[in-house]
Amino acid sequence: MKPIKEKIKEINTHLSNELEQWATVLTMADIDEWAFFLNFSDEDVFNALLIFNSITTNRGIKSGHLNEVNAQQKGSAFKDAIKDFCGIDPATLAIKVLDNDETKA
């Protein structure tokens, strides 16, 4: 059995590779002007926000930019920025997606 540090390093490598792959696909969709034809569901947006939040929070904490004192305020500002930028309220979306998952169970 692999030690936990090796497992985490392997997972990190897989995540980085997959993120790069999908970032490339979406960048090419924008460049080649077919991104508009993609259709993303509420679940897709929710998952993208979860991934973005996880990665950026990790980096913010490690850099010292995000901490216990300012996390609430910065998280609220982030939520407001997403709502202002693309009209999606992450909190409302989370309730919608998570409630929808419970009805599937």
KOLBA-583532 format. One record per residue (C-alpha): residue number from 1; residue in three letters; x, y, z. Coordinates in Angstrom, 2 decimals, always signed. Last residue first. Layout:
KOLBA-583532
ATOM   num   residu        px        py        pz
ATOM   NUM      ALA         X         Y         Z
...
end
This chain:
KOLBA-583532
ATOM   num   residu        px        py        pz
ATOM   105      ALA    -32.10     +9.06     -4.44
ATOM   104      LYS    -33.09    +11.27     -7.39
ATOM   103      THR    -35.07    +13.67     -5.17
ATOM   102      GLU    -31.98    +14.18     -3.02
ATOM   101      ASP    -29.91    +15.13     -6.06
ATOM   100      ASN    -32.46    +17.83     -7.01
ATOM    99      ASP    -32.22    +19.32     -3.53
ATOM    98      LEU    -28.43    +19.45     -3.95
ATOM    97      VAL    -28.67    +21.14     -7.34
ATOM    96      LYS    -31.28    +23.74     -6.33
ATOM    95      ILE    -29.71    +24.47     -2.94
ATOM    94      ALA    -26.27    +24.82     -4.51
ATOM    93      LEU    -27.62    +27.09     -7.26
ATOM    92      THR    -29.25    +29.39     -4.70
ATOM    91      ALA    -25.96    +29.66     -2.80
ATOM    90      PRO    -23.91    +30.11     -5.99
ATOM    89      ASP    -26.12    +32.97     -7.22
ATOM    88      ILE    -25.68    +32.94    -10.99
ATOM    87      GLY    -26.20    +36.13    -12.97
ATOM    86      CYS    -22.90    +35.89    -14.82
ATOM    85      PHE    -20.63    +38.64    -13.49
ATOM    84      ASP    -22.83    +40.13    -10.74
ATOM    83      LYS    -23.76    +36.74     -9.25
ATOM    82      ILE    -20.18    +35.55     -9.53
ATOM    81      ALA    -18.93    +38.74     -7.90
ATOM    80      ASP    -21.49    +38.47     -5.08
ATOM    79      LYS    -20.37    +34.93     -4.26
ATOM    78      PHE    -16.73    +36.07     -4.26
ATOM    77      ALA    -17.57    +39.01     -1.98
ATOM    76      SER    -19.32    +36.63     +0.42
ATOM    75      GLY    -16.31    +34.31     +0.42
ATOM    74      LYS    -14.00    +37.29     +1.04
ATOM    73      GLN    -16.04    +38.44     +4.03
ATOM    72      GLN    -16.32    +34.96     +5.56
ATOM    71      ALA    -12.65    +34.10     +4.92
ATOM    70      ASN    -11.23    +37.31     +6.42
ATOM    69      VAL    -10.35    +36.34    +10.01
ATOM    68      GLU     -9.97    +32.59     +9.49
ATOM    67      ASN     -7.48    +33.14     +6.66
ATOM    66      LEU     -7.18    +33.85     +2.95
ATOM    65      HIS     -4.23    +35.76     +1.50
ATOM    64      GLY     -1.70    +33.69     +3.47
ATOM    63      SER     -0.30    +32.08     +0.31
ATOM    62      LYS     -1.31    +28.59     +1.49
ATOM    61      ILE     -4.82    +29.77     +2.34
ATOM    60      GLY     -5.33    +31.47     -1.01
ATOM    59      ARG     -3.91    +28.49     -2.93
ATOM    58      ASN     -6.27    +26.04     -1.24
ATOM    57      THR     -9.17    +28.48     -1.59
ATOM    56      THR     -8.40    +28.82     -5.32
ATOM    55      ILE     -8.38    +25.07     -5.90
ATOM    54      SER    -11.45    +24.20     -3.85
ATOM    53      ASN    -13.50    +27.18     -5.05
ATOM    52      PHE    -12.72    +26.51     -8.71
ATOM    51      ILE    -13.59    +22.82     -8.34
ATOM    50      LEU    -16.82    +23.57     -6.48
ATOM    49      LEU    -17.72    +26.30     -8.99
ATOM    48      ALA    -17.17    +23.92    -11.90
ATOM    47      ASN    -19.32    +21.29    -10.16
ATOM    46      PHE    -22.15    +23.79     -9.63
ATOM    45      VAL    -21.93    +24.97    -13.24
ATOM    44      ASP    -22.09    +21.39    -14.50
ATOM    43      GLU    -24.96    +20.55    -12.14
ATOM    42      ASP    -26.91    +23.58    -13.36
ATOM    41      SER    -26.47    +22.19    -16.86
ATOM    40      PHE    -23.95    +23.33    -19.47
ATOM    39      ASN    -24.90    +23.44    -23.13
ATOM    38      LEU    -22.09    +23.82    -25.65
ATOM    37      PHE    -23.08    +25.63    -28.84
ATOM    36      PHE    -21.63    +28.92    -27.60
ATOM    35      ALA    -18.21    +27.29    -27.34
ATOM    34      TRP    -18.11    +26.86    -31.12
ATOM    33      GLU    -16.05    +29.94    -31.93
ATOM    32      ASP    -12.77    +28.26    -32.88
ATOM    31      ILE    -10.93    +30.29    -30.24
ATOM    30      ASP    -13.63    +29.78    -27.62
ATOM    29      ALA    -13.94    +26.04    -28.25
ATOM    28      MET    -10.14    +25.84    -28.33
ATOM    27      THR    -10.04    +27.39    -24.85
ATOM    26      LEU    -12.68    +24.92    -23.68
ATOM    25      VAL    -10.69    +21.94    -24.94
ATOM    24      THR     -7.44    +23.30    -23.51
ATOM    23      ALA     -9.01    +23.93    -20.10
ATOM    22      TRP    -10.39    +20.39    -20.24
ATOM    21      GLN     -6.96    +18.85    -20.81
ATOM    20      GLU     -5.19    +21.12    -18.31
ATOM    19      LEU     -7.73    +20.29    -15.60
ATOM    18      GLU     -7.32    +16.60    -16.38
ATOM    17      ASN     -3.53    +16.75    -16.10
ATOM    16      SER     -3.63    +18.77    -12.88
ATOM    15      LEU     -6.15    +16.40    -11.32
ATOM    14      HIS     -4.11    +13.34    -12.26
ATOM    13      THR     -0.90    +14.88    -10.87
ATOM    12      ASN     -2.62    +15.91     -7.64
ATOM    11      ILE     -4.03    +12.39     -7.24
ATOM    10      GLU     -0.53    +10.92     -7.65
ATOM     9      LYS     +0.97    +13.39     -5.15
ATOM     8      ILE     -1.84    +12.61     -2.71
ATOM     7      LYS     -1.23     +8.88     -3.06
ATOM     6      GLU     +2.52     +9.34     -2.55
ATOM     5      LYS     +1.93    +11.42     +0.58
ATOM     4      ILE     -0.55     +8.83     +1.89
ATOM     3      PRO     +1.99     +5.99     +1.76
ATOM     2      LYS     +1.30     +3.44     -0.96
ATOM     1      MET     +0.00     +0.00     +0.00
end
